[in-house]
Structure formats: C-alpha cells, structure tokens
Amino acid sequence: MKTNFKQIFLAAAAALFLLVSCKKEHTGQDGSGNSYTYANGGNPKTEKIARATWIPEGKEMRLLLYNSGNANDGVELYLETAGPNFSAIPEGTFTNAPDNVAFRSAILYYNDGDESYTVSNIGRKITIAKDGNNYKINFEFTSSMGLVQGSYNGPVERAQ
C-alpha cells in the first residue's frame, strides 16, 4: 500500500512540476493591448487589432493594422523617408516633422469602411521597436473623428 501511495505521490509531483515549468511562448497575439481608440464625436470607441502588415513602396511605407471585428475597418499609417528606399520596418520615434523618416499621414477606417484622414497641421507620433520576431507599435494622430491612439504588439507581415 505504501508503494502505491509513493508512486501516486511521485507521479502527481512530476505532473505538477511539468505544469509549472512549461511556459507558453508569448507571440503578442493574445489581444491584450492590441487596440486603438478614437474620439467618435465625444463617445470614444475602442477597437481590437487582429493583425498587421506593411507595404514598402520605394520611399514610402504603409503599416496596416486590421480591425478584428470588421475587415473593412482599421488604421493605415504612412511613413516617408528622405534616405534610401524602405527595405525593412524602421525602428524609432517618428513625427510629422521633416527628418530622415517622417510619419506623414494616417487614415482611420471606421463604420464599415468610412474614411477619416489626418488633420495636416496637428502633430502626430509613432514609435516602433522590434522585439525578436514581433514589433511594438504605439501611435497617435488626429483625424476628422478626433484623437486616434493605439498600440500593437506582435508580428508584422510584409504584404506581397
């Protein structure tokens, strides 16, 4: 009887050890923090970001952050470089001030594809950092729908 108890106890201890020591890899896709909020006429609305892609177009680059609830909605961010063409997503903090890389404009897609463009004379900022295979993106701009703020942490696929 003691032998059976010892075996059961050791098996339970081993199972507990495996559960505690196994750690799930964080891919940034759990949805926490992957969202954007816009003023929405005084009734702020927060939307989840499902995924991100980037499109290099010579000296311009687009970052597309897709809404998880509606494929027609999301945020499109435009960067422009005075240097060589974009071959990778740049890291750093970028504003609308003329510099080597500038955050030129953005579009908020809402209400099943309606468009709200950046207000040109109001500042905007985007911060991009790479962490392994993931990117941490924080952005802020003002559109005709008011202030738009958001963040995304996860992989960014290059569009074909």
CNS distance restraints for C-alpha pairs under 8 A (distance, minus, plus):
assign (resid   1 and name CA) (resid   5 and name CA) 6.33 0.50 0.50
assign (resid   2 and name CA) (resid   6 and name CA) 6.13 0.50 0.50
assign (resid   3 and name CA) (resid   7 and name CA) 6.18 0.50 0.50
assign (resid   4 and name CA) (resid   8 and name CA) 6.12 0.50 0.50
assign (resid   5 and name CA) (resid   9 and name CA) 5.98 0.50 0.50
assign (resid   6 and name CA) (resid  10 and name CA) 6.01 0.50 0.50
assign (resid   7 and name CA) (resid  11 and name CA) 6.05 0.50 0.50
assign (resid   8 and name CA) (resid  12 and name CA) 6.09 0.50 0.50
assign (resid   9 and name CA) (resid  13 and name CA) 6.13 0.50 0.50
assign (resid  10 and name CA) (resid  14 and name CA) 6.08 0.50 0.50
assign (resid  11 and name CA) (resid  15 and name CA) 6.15 0.50 0.50
assign (resid  12 and name CA) (resid  16 and name CA) 6.12 0.50 0.50
assign (resid  13 and name CA) (resid  17 and name CA) 6.11 0.50 0.50
assign (resid  14 and name CA) (resid  18 and name CA) 6.24 0.50 0.50
assign (resid  15 and name CA) (resid  19 and name CA) 6.25 0.50 0.50
assign (resid  16 and name CA) (resid  20 and name CA) 6.19 0.50 0.50
assign (resid  17 and name CA) (resid  21 and name CA) 5.97 0.50 0.50
assign (resid  18 and name CA) (resid  22 and name CA) 5.92 0.50 0.50
assign (resid  27 and name CA) (resid 134 and name CA) 7.36 0.50 0.50
assign (resid  27 and name CA) (resid 154 and name CA) 6.16 0.50 0.50
assign (resid  27 and name CA) (resid 155 and name CA) 7.64 0.50 0.50
assign (resid  28 and name CA) (resid  32 and name CA) 7.94 0.50 0.50
assign (resid  28 and name CA) (resid 134 and name CA) 7.21 0.50 0.50
assign (resid  28 and name CA) (resid 153 and name CA) 5.20 0.50 0.50
assign (resid  28 and name CA) (resid 154 and name CA) 4.25 0.50 0.50
assign (resid  28 and name CA) (resid 155 and name CA) 7.38 0.50 0.50
assign (resid  29 and name CA) (resid  50 and name CA) 7.79 0.50 0.50
assign (resid  29 and name CA) (resid 153 and name CA) 7.45 0.50 0.50
assign (resid  29 and name CA) (resid 154 and name CA) 5.92 0.50 0.50
assign (resid  31 and name CA) (resid  35 and name CA) 7.79 0.50 0.50
assign (resid  31 and name CA) (resid  48 and name CA) 7.15 0.50 0.50
assign (resid  31 and name CA) (resid  49 and name CA) 7.38 0.50 0.50
assign (resid  31 and name CA) (resid  50 and name CA) 7.43 0.50 0.50
assign (resid  33 and name CA) (resid 151 and name CA) 6.33 0.50 0.50
assign (resid  33 and name CA) (resid 152 and name CA) 6.52 0.50 0.50
assign (resid  33 and name CA) (resid 153 and name CA) 7.43 0.50 0.50
assign (resid  34 and name CA) (resid  48 and name CA) 5.87 0.50 0.50
assign (resid  34 and name CA) (resid  49 and name CA) 5.17 0.50 0.50
assign (resid  34 and name CA) (resid  50 and name CA) 7.51 0.50 0.50
assign (resid  34 and name CA) (resid 150 and name CA) 7.51 0.50 0.50
assign (resid  34 and name CA) (resid 151 and name CA) 5.56 0.50 0.50
assign (resid  34 and name CA) (resid 152 and name CA) 4.38 0.50 0.50
assign (resid  34 and name CA) (resid 153 and name CA) 6.30 0.50 0.50
assign (resid  35 and name CA) (resid  46 and name CA) 6.73 0.50 0.50
assign (resid  35 and name CA) (resid  47 and name CA) 5.46 0.50 0.50
assign (resid  35 and name CA) (resid  48 and name CA) 4.18 0.50 0.50
assign (resid  35 and name CA) (resid  49 and name CA) 4.95 0.50 0.50
assign (resid  35 and name CA) (resid 150 and name CA) 5.55 0.50 0.50
assign (resid  35 and name CA) (resid 151 and name CA) 5.80 0.50 0.50
assign (resid  35 and name CA) (resid 152 and name CA) 6.55 0.50 0.50
assign (resid  36 and name CA) (resid  46 and name CA) 5.62 0.50 0.50
assign (resid  36 and name CA) (resid  47 and name CA) 5.51 0.50 0.50
assign (resid  36 and name CA) (resid  48 and name CA) 6.60 0.50 0.50
assign (resid  36 and name CA) (resid  49 and name CA) 7.27 0.50 0.50
assign (resid  36 and name CA) (resid 148 and name CA) 6.90 0.50 0.50
assign (resid  36 and name CA) (resid 149 and name CA) 5.45 0.50 0.50
assign (resid  36 and name CA) (resid 150 and name CA) 3.79 0.50 0.50
assign (resid  36 and name CA) (resid 151 and name CA) 6.40 0.50 0.50
assign (resid  37 and name CA) (resid  44 and name CA) 6.57 0.50 0.50
assign (resid  37 and name CA) (resid  45 and name CA) 5.44 0.50 0.50
assign (resid  37 and name CA) (resid  46 and name CA) 4.19 0.50 0.50
assign (resid  37 and name CA) (resid  47 and name CA) 6.34 0.50 0.50
assign (resid  37 and name CA) (resid 148 and name CA) 5.65 0.50 0.50
assign (resid  37 and name CA) (resid 149 and name CA) 5.43 0.50 0.50
assign (resid  37 and name CA) (resid 150 and name CA) 6.16 0.50 0.50
assign (resid  38 and name CA) (resid  44 and name CA) 5.62 0.50 0.50
assign (resid  38 and name CA) (resid  45 and name CA) 5.60 0.50 0.50
assign (resid  38 and name CA) (resid  46 and name CA) 6.69 0.50 0.50
assign (resid  38 and name CA) (resid 145 and name CA) 6.85 0.50 0.50
assign (resid  38 and name CA) (resid 146 and name CA) 6.43 0.50 0.50
assign (resid  38 and name CA) (resid 147 and name CA) 5.66 0.50 0.50
assign (resid  38 and name CA) (resid 148 and name CA) 4.36 0.50 0.50
assign (resid  38 and name CA) (resid 149 and name CA) 6.60 0.50 0.50
assign (resid  39 and name CA) (resid  43 and name CA) 6.11 0.50 0.50
assign (resid  39 and name CA) (resid  44 and name CA) 4.41 0.50 0.50
assign (resid  39 and name CA) (resid  45 and name CA) 6.58 0.50 0.50
assign (resid  39 and name CA) (resid 145 and name CA) 6.04 0.50 0.50
assign (resid  39 and name CA) (resid 146 and name CA) 4.98 0.50 0.50
assign (resid  39 and name CA) (resid 147 and name CA) 5.66 0.50 0.50
assign (resid  39 and name CA) (resid 148 and name CA) 6.81 0.50 0.50
assign (resid  40 and name CA) (resid  44 and name CA) 5.26 0.50 0.50
assign (resid  40 and name CA) (resid  45 and name CA) 6.23 0.50 0.50
assign (resid  40 and name CA) (resid 145 and name CA) 5.56 0.50 0.50
assign (resid  40 and name CA) (resid 146 and name CA) 6.85 0.50 0.50
assign (resid  41 and name CA) (resid 145 and name CA) 6.51 0.50 0.50
assign (resid  41 and name CA) (resid 146 and name CA) 7.32 0.50 0.50
assign (resid  47 and name CA) (resid  67 and name CA) 6.54 0.50 0.50
assign (resid  47 and name CA) (resid  68 and name CA) 7.58 0.50 0.50
assign (resid  47 and name CA) (resid  69 and name CA) 7.81 0.50 0.50
assign (resid  48 and name CA) (resid  67 and name CA) 5.78 0.50 0.50
assign (resid  48 and name CA) (resid  68 and name CA) 5.54 0.50 0.50
assign (resid  48 and name CA) (resid  69 and name CA) 7.40 0.50 0.50
assign (resid  49 and name CA) (resid  65 and name CA) 6.18 0.50 0.50
assign (resid  49 and name CA) (resid  66 and name CA) 5.49 0.50 0.50
assign (resid  49 and name CA) (resid  67 and name CA) 4.72 0.50 0.50
assign (resid  49 and name CA) (resid  68 and name CA) 5.36 0.50 0.50
assign (resid  49 and name CA) (resid  74 and name CA) 7.43 0.50 0.50
assign (resid  49 and name CA) (resid 152 and name CA) 7.11 0.50 0.50
assign (resid  50 and name CA) (resid  65 and name CA) 7.49 0.50 0.50
assign (resid  50 and name CA) (resid  66 and name CA) 5.66 0.50 0.50
assign (resid  50 and name CA) (resid  67 and name CA) 5.69 0.50 0.50
assign (resid  50 and name CA) (resid  68 and name CA) 4.40 0.50 0.50
assign (resid  51 and name CA) (resid  65 and name CA) 6.07 0.50 0.50
assign (resid  51 and name CA) (resid  66 and name CA) 5.54 0.50 0.50
assign (resid  51 and name CA) (resid  67 and name CA) 7.74 0.50 0.50
assign (resid  51 and name CA) (resid  68 and name CA) 7.73 0.50 0.50
assign (resid  51 and name CA) (resid 154 and name CA) 7.79 0.50 0.50
assign (resid  51 and name CA) (resid 155 and name CA) 7.67 0.50 0.50
assign (resid  51 and name CA) (resid 156 and name CA) 7.33 0.50 0.50
assign (resid  52 and name CA) (resid  63 and name CA) 7.12 0.50 0.50
assign (resid  52 and name CA) (resid  64 and name CA) 5.54 0.50 0.50
assign (resid  52 and name CA) (resid  65 and name CA) 4.60 0.50 0.50
assign (resid  52 and name CA) (resid  66 and name CA) 6.15 0.50 0.50
assign (resid  52 and name CA) (resid 154 and name CA) 7.98 0.50 0.50
assign (resid  52 and name CA) (resid 155 and name CA) 7.01 0.50 0.50
assign (resid  52 and name CA) (resid 156 and name CA) 4.91 0.50 0.50
assign (resid  52 and name CA) (resid 157 and name CA) 6.44 0.50 0.50
assign (resid  53 and name CA) (resid  63 and name CA) 5.94 0.50 0.50
assign (resid  53 and name CA) (resid  64 and name CA) 5.28 0.50 0.50
assign (resid  53 and name CA) (resid  65 and name CA) 6.82 0.50 0.50
assign (resid  53 and name CA) (resid 156 and name CA) 4.94 0.50 0.50
assign (resid  53 and name CA) (resid 157 and name CA) 4.54 0.50 0.50
assign (resid  53 and name CA) (resid 158 and name CA) 5.49 0.50 0.50
assign (resid  53 and name CA) (resid 159 and name CA) 6.00 0.50 0.50
assign (resid  54 and name CA) (resid  61 and name CA) 7.06 0.50 0.50
assign (resid  54 and name CA) (resid  62 and name CA) 5.53 0.50 0.50
assign (resid  54 and name CA) (resid  63 and name CA) 4.48 0.50 0.50
assign (resid  54 and name CA) (resid  64 and name CA) 6.08 0.50 0.50
assign (resid  54 and name CA) (resid  89 and name CA) 7.79 0.50 0.50
assign (resid  54 and name CA) (resid 156 and name CA) 6.64 0.50 0.50
assign (resid  54 and name CA) (resid 157 and name CA) 6.27 0.50 0.50
assign (resid  54 and name CA) (resid 158 and name CA) 4.99 0.50 0.50
assign (resid  54 and name CA) (resid 159 and name CA) 5.91 0.50 0.50
assign (resid  55 and name CA) (resid  61 and name CA) 5.63 0.50 0.50
assign (resid  55 and name CA) (resid  62 and name CA) 5.10 0.50 0.50
assign (resid  55 and name CA) (resid  63 and name CA) 6.59 0.50 0.50
assign (resid  55 and name CA) (resid 158 and name CA) 6.11 0.50 0.50
assign (resid  55 and name CA) (resid 159 and name CA) 5.52 0.50 0.50
assign (resid  55 and name CA) (resid 160 and name CA) 7.79 0.50 0.50
assign (resid  56 and name CA) (resid  60 and name CA) 6.28 0.50 0.50
assign (resid  56 and name CA) (resid  61 and name CA) 4.43 0.50 0.50
assign (resid  56 and name CA) (resid  62 and name CA) 6.51 0.50 0.50
assign (resid  56 and name CA) (resid  86 and name CA) 5.82 0.50 0.50
assign (resid  56 and name CA) (resid  87 and name CA) 6.99 0.50 0.50
assign (resid  56 and name CA) (resid  88 and name CA) 7.96 0.50 0.50
assign (resid  57 and name CA) (resid  61 and name CA) 5.54 0.50 0.50
assign (resid  57 and name CA) (resid  62 and name CA) 7.84 0.50 0.50
assign (resid  57 and name CA) (resid  85 and name CA) 7.81 0.50 0.50
assign (resid  57 and name CA) (resid  86 and name CA) 7.33 0.50 0.50
assign (resid  58 and name CA) (resid  85 and name CA) 4.69 0.50 0.50
assign (resid  58 and name CA) (resid  86 and name CA) 6.00 0.50 0.50
assign (resid  59 and name CA) (resid  80 and name CA) 5.67 0.50 0.50
assign (resid  59 and name CA) (resid  81 and name CA) 5.26 0.50 0.50
assign (resid  59 and name CA) (resid  82 and name CA) 7.11 0.50 0.50
assign (resid  59 and name CA) (resid  83 and name CA) 7.57 0.50 0.50
assign (resid  59 and name CA) (resid  84 and name CA) 6.85 0.50 0.50
assign (resid  59 and name CA) (resid  85 and name CA) 4.56 0.50 0.50
assign (resid  59 and name CA) (resid  86 and name CA) 5.95 0.50 0.50
assign (resid  60 and name CA) (resid  78 and name CA) 7.01 0.50 0.50
assign (resid  60 and name CA) (resid  79 and name CA) 5.72 0.50 0.50
assign (resid  60 and name CA) (resid  80 and name CA) 4.45 0.50 0.50
assign (resid  60 and name CA) (resid  81 and name CA) 6.49 0.50 0.50
assign (resid  60 and name CA) (resid  85 and name CA) 7.53 0.50 0.50
assign (resid  60 and name CA) (resid  86 and name CA) 7.04 0.50 0.50
assign (resid  61 and name CA) (resid  78 and name CA) 5.77 0.50 0.50
assign (resid  61 and name CA) (resid  79 and name CA) 5.17 0.50 0.50
assign (resid  61 and name CA) (resid  80 and name CA) 6.34 0.50 0.50
assign (resid  61 and name CA) (resid  86 and name CA) 6.84 0.50 0.50
assign (resid  62 and name CA) (resid  76 and name CA) 6.61 0.50 0.50
assign (resid  62 and name CA) (resid  77 and name CA) 5.57 0.50 0.50
assign (resid  62 and name CA) (resid  78 and name CA) 4.73 0.50 0.50
assign (resid  62 and name CA) (resid  79 and name CA) 6.43 0.50 0.50
assign (resid  63 and name CA) (resid  76 and name CA) 5.69 0.50 0.50
assign (resid  63 and name CA) (resid  77 and name CA) 5.05 0.50 0.50
assign (resid  63 and name CA) (resid  78 and name CA) 6.57 0.50 0.50
assign (resid  64 and name CA) (resid  74 and name CA) 7.44 0.50 0.50
assign (resid  64 and name CA) (resid  75 and name CA) 5.98 0.50 0.50
assign (resid  64 and name CA) (resid  76 and name CA) 4.61 0.50 0.50
assign (resid  64 and name CA) (resid  77 and name CA) 6.51 0.50 0.50
assign (resid  65 and name CA) (resid  74 and name CA) 5.62 0.50 0.50
assign (resid  65 and name CA) (resid  75 and name CA) 5.18 0.50 0.50
assign (resid  65 and name CA) (resid  76 and name CA) 6.34 0.50 0.50
assign (resid  66 and name CA) (resid  71 and name CA) 6.59 0.50 0.50
assign (resid  66 and name CA) (resid  73 and name CA) 6.62 0.50 0.50
assign (resid  66 and name CA) (resid  74 and name CA) 4.70 0.50 0.50
assign (resid  66 and name CA) (resid  75 and name CA) 6.73 0.50 0.50
assign (resid  67 and name CA) (resid  71 and name CA) 6.08 0.50 0.50
assign (resid  67 and name CA) (resid  72 and name CA) 7.65 0.50 0.50
assign (resid  67 and name CA) (resid  73 and name CA) 5.44 0.50 0.50
assign (resid  67 and name CA) (resid  74 and name CA) 4.64 0.50 0.50
assign (resid  67 and name CA) (resid  75 and name CA) 7.91 0.50 0.50
assign (resid  70 and name CA) (resid 112 and name CA) 6.79 0.50 0.50
assign (resid  72 and name CA) (resid 109 and name CA) 7.02 0.50 0.50
assign (resid  72 and name CA) (resid 110 and name CA) 7.67 0.50 0.50
assign (resid  72 and name CA) (resid 112 and name CA) 5.36 0.50 0.50
assign (resid  72 and name CA) (resid 113 and name CA) 4.87 0.50 0.50
assign (resid  73 and name CA) (resid 108 and name CA) 7.58 0.50 0.50
assign (resid  73 and name CA) (resid 109 and name CA) 4.53 0.50 0.50
assign (resid  73 and name CA) (resid 110 and name CA) 5.00 0.50 0.50
assign (resid  73 and name CA) (resid 111 and name CA) 7.05 0.50 0.50
assign (resid  73 and name CA) (resid 112 and name CA) 5.82 0.50 0.50
assign (resid  73 and name CA) (resid 113 and name CA) 5.39 0.50 0.50
assign (resid  73 and name CA) (resid 114 and name CA) 7.95 0.50 0.50
assign (resid  74 and name CA) (resid 108 and name CA) 6.15 0.50 0.50
assign (resid  74 and name CA) (resid 109 and name CA) 5.11 0.50 0.50
assign (resid  74 and name CA) (resid 110 and name CA) 6.77 0.50 0.50
assign (resid  75 and name CA) (resid 106 and name CA) 7.19 0.50 0.50
assign (resid  75 and name CA) (resid 107 and name CA) 5.83 0.50 0.50
assign (resid  75 and name CA) (resid 108 and name CA) 4.79 0.50 0.50
assign (resid  75 and name CA) (resid 109 and name CA) 6.05 0.50 0.50
assign (resid  76 and name CA) (resid 106 and name CA) 5.46 0.50 0.50
assign (resid  76 and name CA) (resid 107 and name CA) 5.13 0.50 0.50
assign (resid  76 and name CA) (resid 108 and name CA) 6.61 0.50 0.50
assign (resid  76 and name CA) (resid 109 and name CA) 7.99 0.50 0.50
assign (resid  77 and name CA) (resid 103 and name CA) 7.58 0.50 0.50
assign (resid  77 and name CA) (resid 105 and name CA) 6.28 0.50 0.50
assign (resid  77 and name CA) (resid 106 and name CA) 4.42 0.50 0.50
assign (resid  77 and name CA) (resid 107 and name CA) 6.67 0.50 0.50
assign (resid  78 and name CA) (resid 103 and name CA) 6.05 0.50 0.50
assign (resid  78 and name CA) (resid 104 and name CA) 5.63 0.50 0.50
assign (resid  78 and name CA) (resid 105 and name CA) 5.24 0.50 0.50
assign (resid  78 and name CA) (resid 106 and name CA) 5.76 0.50 0.50
assign (resid  79 and name CA) (resid 101 and name CA) 6.77 0.50 0.50
assign (resid  79 and name CA) (resid 102 and name CA) 5.59 0.50 0.50
assign (resid  79 and name CA) (resid 103 and name CA) 4.60 0.50 0.50
assign (resid  79 and name CA) (resid 104 and name CA) 5.50 0.50 0.50
assign (resid  79 and name CA) (resid 105 and name CA) 7.35 0.50 0.50
assign (resid  80 and name CA) (resid 101 and name CA) 5.59 0.50 0.50
assign (resid  80 and name CA) (resid 102 and name CA) 5.32 0.50 0.50
assign (resid  80 and name CA) (resid 103 and name CA) 6.58 0.50 0.50
assign (resid  80 and name CA) (resid 104 and name CA) 6.35 0.50 0.50
assign (resid  81 and name CA) (resid  85 and name CA) 7.16 0.50 0.50
assign (resid  81 and name CA) (resid  86 and name CA) 7.53 0.50 0.50
assign (resid  81 and name CA) (resid  99 and name CA) 7.87 0.50 0.50
assign (resid  81 and name CA) (resid 100 and name CA) 5.54 0.50 0.50
assign (resid  81 and name CA) (resid 101 and name CA) 4.30 0.50 0.50
assign (resid  81 and name CA) (resid 102 and name CA) 6.39 0.50 0.50
assign (resid  82 and name CA) (resid  99 and name CA) 7.32 0.50 0.50
assign (resid  82 and name CA) (resid 100 and name CA) 5.04 0.50 0.50
assign (resid  82 and name CA) (resid 101 and name CA) 6.39 0.50 0.50
assign (resid  83 and name CA) (resid 100 and name CA) 6.17 0.50 0.50
assign (resid  83 and name CA) (resid 101 and name CA) 7.72 0.50 0.50
assign (resid  86 and name CA) (resid  90 and name CA) 7.98 0.50 0.50
assign (resid  90 and name CA) (resid 128 and name CA) 7.12 0.50 0.50
assign (resid  91 and name CA) (resid 127 and name CA) 7.38 0.50 0.50
assign (resid  91 and name CA) (resid 128 and name CA) 4.92 0.50 0.50
assign (resid  91 and name CA) (resid 129 and name CA) 5.17 0.50 0.50
assign (resid  91 and name CA) (resid 130 and name CA) 6.90 0.50 0.50
assign (resid  92 and name CA) (resid 127 and name CA) 5.60 0.50 0.50
assign (resid  92 and name CA) (resid 128 and name CA) 5.36 0.50 0.50
assign (resid  92 and name CA) (resid 129 and name CA) 6.44 0.50 0.50
assign (resid  93 and name CA) (resid 125 and name CA) 6.99 0.50 0.50
assign (resid  93 and name CA) (resid 126 and name CA) 5.68 0.50 0.50
assign (resid  93 and name CA) (resid 127 and name CA) 4.23 0.50 0.50
assign (resid  93 and name CA) (resid 128 and name CA) 6.46 0.50 0.50
assign (resid  94 and name CA) (resid 101 and name CA) 6.65 0.50 0.50
assign (resid  94 and name CA) (resid 102 and name CA) 5.51 0.50 0.50
assign (resid  94 and name CA) (resid 103 and name CA) 5.57 0.50 0.50
assign (resid  94 and name CA) (resid 125 and name CA) 5.66 0.50 0.50
assign (resid  94 and name CA) (resid 126 and name CA) 5.33 0.50 0.50
assign (resid  94 and name CA) (resid 127 and name CA) 6.34 0.50 0.50
assign (resid  95 and name CA) (resid 102 and name CA) 5.60 0.50 0.50
assign (resid  95 and name CA) (resid 103 and name CA) 4.98 0.50 0.50
assign (resid  95 and name CA) (resid 104 and name CA) 7.67 0.50 0.50
assign (resid  95 and name CA) (resid 123 and name CA) 7.01 0.50 0.50
assign (resid  95 and name CA) (resid 124 and name CA) 5.48 0.50 0.50
assign (resid  95 and name CA) (resid 125 and name CA) 4.50 0.50 0.50
assign (resid  95 and name CA) (resid 126 and name CA) 6.55 0.50 0.50
assign (resid  96 and name CA) (resid 102 and name CA) 5.39 0.50 0.50
assign (resid  96 and name CA) (resid 103 and name CA) 4.88 0.50 0.50
assign (resid  96 and name CA) (resid 104 and name CA) 5.42 0.50 0.50
assign (resid  96 and name CA) (resid 105 and name CA) 7.74 0.50 0.50
assign (resid  96 and name CA) (resid 123 and name CA) 6.26 0.50 0.50
assign (resid  96 and name CA) (resid 124 and name CA) 5.97 0.50 0.50
assign (resid  96 and name CA) (resid 125 and name CA) 7.15 0.50 0.50
assign (resid  97 and name CA) (resid 102 and name CA) 6.36 0.50 0.50
assign (resid  97 and name CA) (resid 103 and name CA) 7.84 0.50 0.50
assign (resid  98 and name CA) (resid 102 and name CA) 5.99 0.50 0.50
assign (resid 103 and name CA) (resid 124 and name CA) 7.16 0.50 0.50
assign (resid 103 and name CA) (resid 125 and name CA) 6.78 0.50 0.50
assign (resid 103 and name CA) (resid 126 and name CA) 6.92 0.50 0.50
assign (resid 105 and name CA) (resid 117 and name CA) 7.70 0.50 0.50
assign (resid 105 and name CA) (resid 118 and name CA) 5.86 0.50 0.50
assign (resid 105 and name CA) (resid 120 and name CA) 7.67 0.50 0.50
assign (resid 106 and name CA) (resid 117 and name CA) 6.18 0.50 0.50
assign (resid 106 and name CA) (resid 118 and name CA) 5.52 0.50 0.50
assign (resid 106 and name CA) (resid 141 and name CA) 7.44 0.50 0.50
assign (resid 107 and name CA) (resid 115 and name CA) 6.51 0.50 0.50
assign (resid 107 and name CA) (resid 116 and name CA) 5.66 0.50 0.50
assign (resid 107 and name CA) (resid 117 and name CA) 4.68 0.50 0.50
assign (resid 107 and name CA) (resid 118 and name CA) 6.34 0.50 0.50
assign (resid 107 and name CA) (resid 143 and name CA) 7.55 0.50 0.50
assign (resid 108 and name CA) (resid 115 and name CA) 5.83 0.50 0.50
assign (resid 108 and name CA) (resid 116 and name CA) 5.06 0.50 0.50
assign (resid 108 and name CA) (resid 117 and name CA) 6.45 0.50 0.50
assign (resid 108 and name CA) (resid 143 and name CA) 7.34 0.50 0.50
assign (resid 108 and name CA) (resid 148 and name CA) 7.96 0.50 0.50
assign (resid 109 and name CA) (resid 113 and name CA) 5.15 0.50 0.50
assign (resid 109 and name CA) (resid 114 and name CA) 5.45 0.50 0.50
assign (resid 109 and name CA) (resid 115 and name CA) 4.80 0.50 0.50
assign (resid 109 and name CA) (resid 116 and name CA) 6.45 0.50 0.50
assign (resid 110 and name CA) (resid 114 and name CA) 5.23 0.50 0.50
assign (resid 110 and name CA) (resid 115 and name CA) 6.56 0.50 0.50
assign (resid 110 and name CA) (resid 116 and name CA) 7.85 0.50 0.50
assign (resid 116 and name CA) (resid 143 and name CA) 5.76 0.50 0.50
assign (resid 116 and name CA) (resid 144 and name CA) 5.59 0.50 0.50
assign (resid 116 and name CA) (resid 145 and name CA) 6.34 0.50 0.50
assign (resid 117 and name CA) (resid 143 and name CA) 5.17 0.50 0.50
assign (resid 117 and name CA) (resid 144 and name CA) 6.33 0.50 0.50
assign (resid 118 and name CA) (resid 141 and name CA) 6.72 0.50 0.50
assign (resid 118 and name CA) (resid 142 and name CA) 5.59 0.50 0.50
assign (resid 118 and name CA) (resid 143 and name CA) 4.16 0.50 0.50
assign (resid 118 and name CA) (resid 144 and name CA) 6.82 0.50 0.50
assign (resid 119 and name CA) (resid 142 and name CA) 5.89 0.50 0.50
assign (resid 119 and name CA) (resid 143 and name CA) 5.27 0.50 0.50
assign (resid 119 and name CA) (resid 144 and name CA) 6.63 0.50 0.50
assign (resid 122 and name CA) (resid 141 and name CA) 7.84 0.50 0.50
assign (resid 122 and name CA) (resid 142 and name CA) 6.77 0.50 0.50
assign (resid 123 and name CA) (resid 141 and name CA) 6.86 0.50 0.50
assign (resid 123 and name CA) (resid 142 and name CA) 7.72 0.50 0.50
assign (resid 124 and name CA) (resid 139 and name CA) 7.76 0.50 0.50
assign (resid 124 and name CA) (resid 140 and name CA) 5.62 0.50 0.50
assign (resid 124 and name CA) (resid 141 and name CA) 4.48 0.50 0.50
assign (resid 124 and name CA) (resid 142 and name CA) 7.09 0.50 0.50
assign (resid 125 and name CA) (resid 139 and name CA) 5.70 0.50 0.50
assign (resid 125 and name CA) (resid 140 and name CA) 5.37 0.50 0.50
assign (resid 125 and name CA) (resid 141 and name CA) 6.60 0.50 0.50
assign (resid 126 and name CA) (resid 137 and name CA) 7.06 0.50 0.50
assign (resid 126 and name CA) (resid 138 and name CA) 5.62 0.50 0.50
assign (resid 126 and name CA) (resid 139 and name CA) 4.23 0.50 0.50
assign (resid 126 and name CA) (resid 140 and name CA) 6.43 0.50 0.50
assign (resid 127 and name CA) (resid 136 and name CA) 7.81 0.50 0.50
assign (resid 127 and name CA) (resid 137 and name CA) 5.66 0.50 0.50
assign (resid 127 and name CA) (resid 138 and name CA) 5.19 0.50 0.50
assign (resid 127 and name CA) (resid 139 and name CA) 6.40 0.50 0.50
assign (resid 128 and name CA) (resid 135 and name CA) 6.78 0.50 0.50
assign (resid 128 and name CA) (resid 136 and name CA) 5.69 0.50 0.50
assign (resid 128 and name CA) (resid 137 and name CA) 4.67 0.50 0.50
assign (resid 128 and name CA) (resid 138 and name CA) 6.73 0.50 0.50
assign (resid 129 and name CA) (resid 135 and name CA) 5.61 0.50 0.50
assign (resid 129 and name CA) (resid 136 and name CA) 5.13 0.50 0.50
assign (resid 129 and name CA) (resid 137 and name CA) 6.67 0.50 0.50
assign (resid 130 and name CA) (resid 134 and name CA) 5.90 0.50 0.50
assign (resid 130 and name CA) (resid 135 and name CA) 4.43 0.50 0.50
assign (resid 130 and name CA) (resid 136 and name CA) 6.27 0.50 0.50
assign (resid 131 and name CA) (resid 135 and name CA) 5.77 0.50 0.50
assign (resid 131 and name CA) (resid 136 and name CA) 7.22 0.50 0.50
assign (resid 133 and name CA) (resid 154 and name CA) 7.80 0.50 0.50
assign (resid 133 and name CA) (resid 155 and name CA) 6.17 0.50 0.50
assign (resid 134 and name CA) (resid 153 and name CA) 6.59 0.50 0.50
assign (resid 134 and name CA) (resid 154 and name CA) 4.53 0.50 0.50
assign (resid 134 and name CA) (resid 155 and name CA) 4.37 0.50 0.50
assign (resid 134 and name CA) (resid 156 and name CA) 6.94 0.50 0.50
assign (resid 135 and name CA) (resid 152 and name CA) 7.62 0.50 0.50
assign (resid 135 and name CA) (resid 153 and name CA) 5.57 0.50 0.50
assign (resid 135 and name CA) (resid 154 and name CA) 5.43 0.50 0.50
assign (resid 135 and name CA) (resid 155 and name CA) 6.00 0.50 0.50
assign (resid 135 and name CA) (resid 156 and name CA) 6.80 0.50 0.50
assign (resid 136 and name CA) (resid 151 and name CA) 7.36 0.50 0.50
assign (resid 136 and name CA) (resid 152 and name CA) 5.83 0.50 0.50
assign (resid 136 and name CA) (resid 153 and name CA) 4.47 0.50 0.50
assign (resid 136 and name CA) (resid 154 and name CA) 6.79 0.50 0.50
assign (resid 137 and name CA) (resid 151 and name CA) 5.41 0.50 0.50
assign (resid 137 and name CA) (resid 152 and name CA) 5.12 0.50 0.50
assign (resid 137 and name CA) (resid 153 and name CA) 6.36 0.50 0.50
assign (resid 138 and name CA) (resid 149 and name CA) 7.73 0.50 0.50
assign (resid 138 and name CA) (resid 150 and name CA) 5.83 0.50 0.50
assign (resid 138 and name CA) (resid 151 and name CA) 4.31 0.50 0.50
assign (resid 138 and name CA) (resid 152 and name CA) 6.61 0.50 0.50
assign (resid 139 and name CA) (resid 149 and name CA) 5.71 0.50 0.50
assign (resid 139 and name CA) (resid 150 and name CA) 5.48 0.50 0.50
assign (resid 139 and name CA) (resid 151 and name CA) 6.33 0.50 0.50
assign (resid 140 and name CA) (resid 147 and name CA) 7.23 0.50 0.50
assign (resid 140 and name CA) (resid 148 and name CA) 5.62 0.50 0.50
assign (resid 140 and name CA) (resid 149 and name CA) 4.42 0.50 0.50
assign (resid 140 and name CA) (resid 150 and name CA) 6.65 0.50 0.50
assign (resid 141 and name CA) (resid 147 and name CA) 5.96 0.50 0.50
assign (resid 141 and name CA) (resid 148 and name CA) 5.38 0.50 0.50
assign (resid 141 and name CA) (resid 149 and name CA) 6.71 0.50 0.50
assign (resid 142 and name CA) (resid 146 and name CA) 5.34 0.50 0.50
assign (resid 142 and name CA) (resid 147 and name CA) 4.35 0.50 0.50
assign (resid 142 and name CA) (resid 148 and name CA) 5.79 0.50 0.50
assign (resid 143 and name CA) (resid 147 and name CA) 6.32 0.50 0.50
assign (resid 143 and name CA) (resid 148 and name CA) 7.00 0.50 0.50
